[in-house]
Amino acid sequence: MPAKHSSSPPAIAATLRTAESLCSQRGKRLTPIRRKVLEILLAQRRSLKAYELLDLIRDDQQGAAPPTVYRALDFLVDEGLVHRLDAINAWTACLDAAGEPHDLLVVCTQCGAVAELSDPALSRQLASKVAAAGFVLSGHETELRALCGKCRLSAAPQAHSHSHAHSA
């Protein structure tokens, strides 16, 4: 079960201190812009697209430009502090950067909520299936597209199933 994470100011401050410590241990620097990007992602408690982040950063730093945000996001992803979500072209804060690794990210395609899960046995099984098909996974995280409980309830009246089959 994923750990609950609070978006309260003390919880965000504690997570930012952990991020500072991790960067320092690795000989890296959590610059003010990197810190601000991480703080915004933690406070939002959902994934954000780069331009949403840029708009929020401009509340504090009027001259912030897209390359600044993208460089900060690249750094934060490289340091394991933020997840890049290819499924929805967005980013989300890693809520357990100093804890156990998580290999499954469940992404709500409607609201952008993310659950960080860990199932090493399932990941090994998936890697084995991928290898049997002649491929090698290029990352250690697998994204699953889904609807969170809240979005599923609001979409229930128009829900429909979609099956997709391939012949062998």
N, C-alpha and C positions, 0 to 999 in steps of 0.2 A: 504494500500500500504506500503511495507517495506521502512524503512528509508534508504536513501543513506548513505554509509559510505565511507570515503576517506581513502586510504592507504598512504596518505602523512605523512611525519615525524611528523608534528605538530598534525595531527589527531590521529596518533598512540600514541604519547606522552600523549595526553589528555585522551585517552582510558586507557592507562597504569596507569595514575594518578587516574582515577576513580576506577580501579581495586585495586590499593594500598589502597585507601580510604575505599572501601567496605571490604577488608580483615581486615584492622585495626579496623573498626567498629565492626567486628565480632570476634575480638581477635585472628585473624589469621595473618600469615606472608607471603607475596609474596616474597619468596626467589629469589636470582638472577636466578637460573635455571627455576623456575616457571615463572618468569617475561620474561625470554628469550623465553620460549616455547610460551607464549601468544603473545609476540612481533612478533615472526616468523609467527604465524597463522594470526595475524592482517595484516602483510605486504603481505602475500601470497594472501589474499582475496579469498581463496578457502579452501576446506578441504584437509588435509594431513594425510597420513598413518604414524604410529609411526616411521617406519624406514626412511621415508622421513624427518621427523622432526629431527631424530637422525643425519642424514647426514648434515643437515643445522646447527644444534647445534655444531657439530664437527668442523665447520669452525671457531668457537670462542673457544670451549673447547674440545681440542683433545681427552681427556680421557673420554668423556661422554659415558655412557653405557646404554643399553636398559632399565634396571630397573629404572635408573634415570629419563628417559623420561616418562616411564609409571607412576611412582609415581607423577611426576609433572602434568601429564594429569589427573590422578585420583583426585588430589587436585583441579585443575582448574574446573573439571566437578562438583565436590561436591560444590564448591563455586559459580556455575552458570556462570562462566566466559568463559567456553568452552562447546560445545555440543559434545557428543559421537554419531557418526552416525553409527548405526548398519547396515544400508542398504548397506554401502560401506566399513565398517570396517575402519573408519577414524574419525578425529576430526576437528572441525572448531571453530573459535573464536565466542563468543556471541557478537554481535555488539551493543547490547542494555542491558547490564547486570544491569544497574541501572535504566532502564526504565520500561515500561509496560511489563508484562510477555508475552511470545509468546508460543503458544501451538502446532504450526504446523511448521515443517521443511520440505521444499521442496528441495530434493537433486538431483542434476544432476548426473546420474550414469555414464556419460561419462567423464566430466571434473572435477567434484567434487564441483562445485559452489553450494551455499546454499542460500535459501531465508528463512528468519524468518518471520512467519506470526502469526496473532492472530485472532481467531474466536471462542470466548467462547461458542457461541450457537452451532456451529458445533461440537465442542469438547464434549459438554454435550450430543448432539444427538448421537455421536459416542459411548460415554461411556454407554449410555442407550441401544444401539444396542448390545454392547459387553456384558452388564449385562443380556440382554434378552437371549443371547446365553449361559449364565451360567458362564461367565468369569468376571474378574475385571481387568481393565487396571493397569499395574504395573509401569507406568510412567506418567508424566504430559505432555510429548511431544509426538506427533505423527509424524513419518517420512513418507513422500510420495516420492516415486521414480519417477523421471521425466527426461526429457531432457530440458536443458535451451534453450533459443531462438537461441543462436549461434550454439550449438551442433545439434539442430533440423534442422537448415538450412543446416549444413554440412552433415547431415545424410539423408536428404530428398530423394535423388535418390534411396537409398536402403531401405527406410522405408517400413515397413509392419505391418499390424495389427495382433494382437493375441487376440483371445477371449478365455475366460476360463469360462465355465458354469458348475454349479453343479445341479444335480437334487434334488428336494426337498424330 
